[in-house]
Amino acid sequence: MSLYQLPKFEFPRLAKPIFRPFWKNKVFWLILLIIFLSSLFGFLAGTISGSFLYFKIRGELLKLNISLPEQVYLPQTSQEEAIIKVVKEASPAVVSIVVTKDVPKLELYYENPFEEFFGGPLFEFKIPQYRQKGTEKQEIGGGTGFIVSQEGMVLTNAHVVSDEKADYTILTNDGKKYPASVLARDATRDLAVMKIEEKPDSKSFPTLELGDSDKLQIGQTVIAIGNALGEFRNTVSVGVISGLGRRVTASGGGTVETLEDVIQTDAAINRGNSGGPLFNLKGEVIGVNFAMAEAAENIGFAIPINKAKKDIEQVEKFGKISYPYLGIWYLVLNEEIQKEKNLPTNEGAWITRWTKDESGNWQIQDKPAVIPGTVAQIAGLKENDIILEFNQEKITPENSLAKIIMKYSPGDKVVLKVLREGKEFSVEIILGERSE
């Protein structure tokens, strides 16, 4: 054996493993299959038996006229809860107004303008023409309204039902249609009162409660419901009162109207919402939606409900709407008019024939400032008199004579404080009547 040669060393042989890996064990997979099948059949058996028991109990309860409680949405805040409650309770009394009218039915035909001169097939040149062939009813407009009496009296805007030759149909929230007529229109306030001509299936119509618009506050939450865009019935929008006492000039349908002391809101007032109710969180109607500002975003306007209450009352009692009437032409004074016309005051209603055109130029109307035969003439009012107060209420640009007088009714006795040639005096007047 060489010096560097080591003896040969052999490692001992290892024995074969006693146990096989579990994934190769048939017994393991058999046990796993048994567990899976047991769970599957247990789940199916539980589902089937549970469903059978549910429908069995449900059937027995239905026989006893007892219904199972439905899953309901839980509001996240008290305000959200109030809004949901108002919408749910008020929607049955909010209606859509469909305006239809007989319009000419046109028939298309073709005419050869050269036939009488030349005739023959060489000049088969025809142009289309239309001729009237009777009439047909077509939907020409629509809006929103709401029921204010169990007998079916409906409040809406005057401009929604302005066409006296049109037919009107009330469409309720449950899809039922009723013919309706216009009892009275109040163009001064843009309000109208309608009447549903058929009785409902129940004994009476659902109604809305009218609130007090004199107690409104800026920032107060309001809810608008209406027939948005003339096709989305009872669309709901929510916002706040963003202004009070606004003066608005609105145009549409060929008419222009100026309304004073209206409510401004950022609740969306879309086309078709006209005539719909504006609610507070108590579910009371505090305004009648009538216009939106096109040049702005989310600025809408509503007529205070207190103005509508008088119209409803007059229609119920007298069958018409009438207005208090003095019988004068006047301008509400401000500092600009005072300086231009050298008047002694910048407040009050100046009885005058002077007026301004669209360009701001002064013109004199060809009619008397005090209309003959009216209560103003009987009381002795004259041209150039300045009415300073109406029943102890000062007349200012912010509190105009038109705004003040609409608080009264024909036949009311009022006292005017008048300025004439530097002297003040009082005169008592019984207000006249001007019908719609």
ABEGO torsion letter per residue (X at the ends): XBAABBBBBBBBBBBBBABBBAAABAAAAAAAAAAAAAAAAAAAAAAAAAAAAAAAAAAAAAAAGBBBBBBBBBBABAAAAAAAAAAAAAAAABBBBBBBBBBBBBBBBBBBAAAAAAEEAABBBBBBBBBBBEBBBBBAEBBBBBBABAAGBBBBBAAAAABAABBBBBBBAAGBBBBBBBABBBAAAGBBBBBBABBBABABBBBBBBBBAAABBBGBBBBBBBBBGGABBGBBBBBBBABBGBBBBBBEGGBBBBBBGBBBBABBBBBGABGBBBBBAAGBBABBBABBBAABBGBBBBBBAAAAAAAAAAAAAAGBBBBBBAGBBBBBBBAAAAAAAGBABABEBBBBABBBBAAGBBBBBBBBABBBGBAAAAAGBBBGBBBABBGGBBBBAABBAAAAAAABBBGBBBBBBBBBGGBBBBBBBBBBBBBX
